[in-house]
Amino acid sequence: MRRGVGVTVPGMTRIAVLGAGKIGEALLSGLLAAGRPAAELVFTERHPERAAALSAQLGVESADVPAAAAKADVVVIAVKPQDIAPVLAELAPALTPGTLVVSLCAGLPTALFEGGLPAGTPVVRVMPNTPMVVGEAMSAVSAGSHATTEHLAVVEELLGAVGKVVRVPESQQDAVTALSGSGPAYFFFLVEAMIDAGILLGLPRSVAADLIVQSAFGAATMLRESDDHPVLLREAVTSPAGTTIAAIRELERHGVRAALIDAIEAARDRSVELGRSVERG
């Protein structure tokens, strides 16, 4: 699905975004940029000053949860997992039959929403990531027990305004959270370390940052546009007895590959734990 290309939602007109943090704001901005009228959007924000500022900036109405939900065909929940209980308590009485609920809450299973909302409510679980703020999110979607392929298609169209979308079984969502949900932080961490290395080698911070950020952007573009496996792309940079292989040897000697795999496993385990803790209340 190409980003930002004619987002249309057949049969769906009004979209409510509950929670206007970075992800909620990015989704609203992406939908507007893709051509959705501001009149078809509404959002909630618990801080009145931010609600007013965002409404003025985007031209989108703000409302409380019951009012937003009562007007919506699609309700997108973009709050922190620990804040979900009061949101569901406000949302449940206001939902009209057939309203599609889309969760962007990390770690929370569709069963949790289905248990707190009217019987039969279709729920789609999404794991996006923060590049949504620049229209380059990676989002994975999974259907709850009452959601159909048509509901998934609706969500894919919405999220196509802010990046790329894939479908996965819900059983894989914790792995997605660990890999792409947290993934940008791993890249930022690596870039931070490489900039520090440039400073250590005598480069000004601004020069080191420009070198690494552009290298990261170029490498990511090559990965996305090439049919070659990452190993082949790396080998193309790695000359015999050259500088790159010397660096790769040090990375392997320090166990960077194993450490990264362990880190992603730990993130997966934490995602599972978060979901269980919220379910327990």
WOURZI-V978178 format. One record per pair of residues at least 12 apart in sequence whose C-alpha atoms are under 6 Angstrom apart, sorted by the first residue. I is the first residue (numbers start at 0). J is the second residue. D is the distance in Angstrom with one decimal. If there is no record, write none. Layout:
[[I,J,D] [I,J,D]]
This chain:
[[2,159,5.0] [2,160,5.2] [2,162,5.1] [3,33,5.0] [3,159,6.0] [3,160,3.9] [6,156,5.6] [8,153,5.8] [11,72,5.8] [13,39,4.6] [13,40,5.8] [13,71,4.7] [13,72,5.3] [14,40,5.0] [14,71,5.3] [14,73,4.9] [14,74,6.0] [15,40,5.9] [15,41,4.8] [15,42,5.4] [15,67,5.8] [15,71,5.7] [15,74,4.8] [16,42,4.6] [16,75,4.7] [17,42,5.6] [17,43,4.9] [17,75,6.0] [17,76,4.8] [17,77,5.7] [18,43,5.4] [18,44,5.4] [18,77,5.0] [18,78,5.1] [19,44,5.5] [23,77,5.8] [25,131,6.0] [25,132,4.8] [29,160,5.3] [29,161,5.3] [30,160,5.8] [33,160,5.9] [37,59,5.3] [41,59,6.0] [41,60,5.1] [41,61,5.6] [42,61,4.9] [43,61,5.5] [43,62,5.4] [43,63,5.6] [65,90,5.9] [65,93,5.2] [68,93,5.9] [68,94,5.9] [69,93,5.4] [69,94,5.9] [72,98,5.0] [73,98,5.8] [73,99,4.8] [73,100,6.0] [74,100,4.8] [75,100,5.9] [75,101,4.6] [75,102,6.0] [76,102,4.9] [76,103,5.9] [77,103,5.1] [77,104,6.0] [80,104,5.5] [91,116,4.9] [99,121,5.3] [100,122,4.8] [101,122,5.7] [101,123,4.9] [101,124,6.0] [102,124,4.9] [102,125,5.8] [103,125,5.0] [103,126,5.9] [106,270,5.0] [106,273,5.9] [106,274,4.7] [107,274,4.7] [109,143,5.3] [119,145,5.9] [121,145,4.6] [121,146,4.4] [122,143,5.1] [122,146,5.7] [123,141,5.7] [123,142,4.7] [123,143,5.6] [124,140,5.6] [124,141,5.1] [125,139,5.5] [125,140,4.5] [126,138,5.4] [126,139,5.3] [128,180,4.8] [131,161,5.5] [134,161,4.1] [134,162,5.3] [135,161,5.9] [135,162,4.3] [136,161,5.9] [136,162,4.3] [137,162,5.9] [137,163,5.1] [138,164,4.8] [139,164,5.7] [139,165,4.9] [139,166,5.6] [140,166,4.9] [141,167,5.6] [141,168,5.6] [141,169,5.2] [173,267,5.4] [173,270,5.6] [174,267,5.3] [177,263,5.4] [177,266,4.8] [177,267,4.8] [194,207,5.3] [194,208,5.6]]
